[in-house]
Amino acid sequence: MNGPSGMHRRTRPVRHLARHLVGHLAGHLAVGLLTAITRMPLVLTRSIGTFLLPAYLPFRRRTRAKLARHCPGVSPFRYYRTRLHLALLSARHIRNRPDGCRHVAENATLLTEALAQGRPVVLLGWHQGPVELLHRIPAMHLDRIGKRTGVKRGLSLLTASAFSAPLADWMTSGREAGRTAPTRVIRPGDMLALRSWARSRGVLAVMVDQVPGTPEDTLVPGPGLPALPWPRRLLDWIGTQDPVFLAVTARWHPAHAHGLDRIVFRYHALTADAPSPVGLKVAIGHLMQAALRAAPEQYNWSYGKIGTAETS
């Protein structure tokens, strides 16, 4: 009992507690920093971050390898400068603060038509562009539809938790605030919440390339693009609930002269009826391929599970 194995068993709880305390402290620091950032002028925070980027880039070896392999036309500095701006926009969107951009929503009638069918609705997106708008803009549309029709449909956001509880609480409180219709953030694997969404015929927003744990399957959107995580079992179960599937995208368009930046949000029709799992995967793959070709610098290549086979 006094050998190395016994000592390891005794120190394991101490190490676990130390990791928990460090993560909790880091979460509080992150919340404080993000809160301060959302209250500062966007141009100031972007300028400070851009100034610090050259010192940050050498530590991002794997992401630089992904960029070199899959989008060689995008330099690491250009990519991280874009990611910085998108992160600053997302922090503002989480807390529902002005972003200084003009928002354009396209094909909004697709959501109205989907809701009119009286079936659950699924909005499928991925980590490209100002991602917080992939559920915030549909939430605004649901509010307007509810006021017009008198029927309130809830929005559920399926997302993995942040790295610490304080940061997760900060993000959840912002995502659920400011709506007249009910909003709920649910975690992967929470089948009670998912069944509640299906019974209430609500709207569920899912990021298809966000797979907690070991990815169950992969999606290759097109030639030269990496293998992306694909939540096969989750989407197979969702398909059994007879939903209407829509895809959602958001792309940031910086202003080239005087004027406001634009963010173009768009609904995409997939099929009128619940497609087969294979058909759904193919349809999303086509949309992702077009989006990645059009704006590769706005995709989150830093996500650790993207293309790990090629870069590890």
Sequence and secondary structure as in RCSB ss.txt:
>XXXX:A:sequence
MNGPSGMHRRTRPVRHLARHLVGHLAGHLAVGLLTAITRMPLVLTRSIGTFLLPAYLPFRRRTRAKLARHCPGVS
PFRYYRTRLHLALLSARHIRNRPDGCRHVAENATLLTEALAQGRPVVLLGWHQGPVELLHRIPAMHLDRIGKRTG
VKRGLSLLTASAFSAPLADWMTSGREAGRTAPTRVIRPGDMLALRSWARSRGVLAVMVDQVPGTPEDTLVPGPGL
PALPWPRRLLDWIGTQDPVFLAVTARWHPAHAHGLDRIVFRYHALTADAPSPVGLKVAIGHLMQAALRAAPEQYN
WSYGKIGTAETS
>XXXX:A:secstr
  SHHHHHHHHHHHHHHHHHHHHHHHHHHHHHHHHHHHHS HHHHHHHHHHHHHHHGGG HHHHHHHHHH TTS 
HHHHHHHHHHHHHHHHHHHTT   SEEEEEE THHHHHHHHTTS EEEEE SBSSTTHHHHHHHHHHHHHHHHHS
    EEEE    SSHHHHHHHHHHHHSS SS EEEE TT HHHHHHHHHHT EEEEETT  SSS SEEE  STT 
  EEE HHHHHHHHTT  EEEEEEEEEE  SSSS EEEEEEEEE  SS   HHHHHHHHHHHHHHHHHH GGGB 
TT TTSSHHHH 
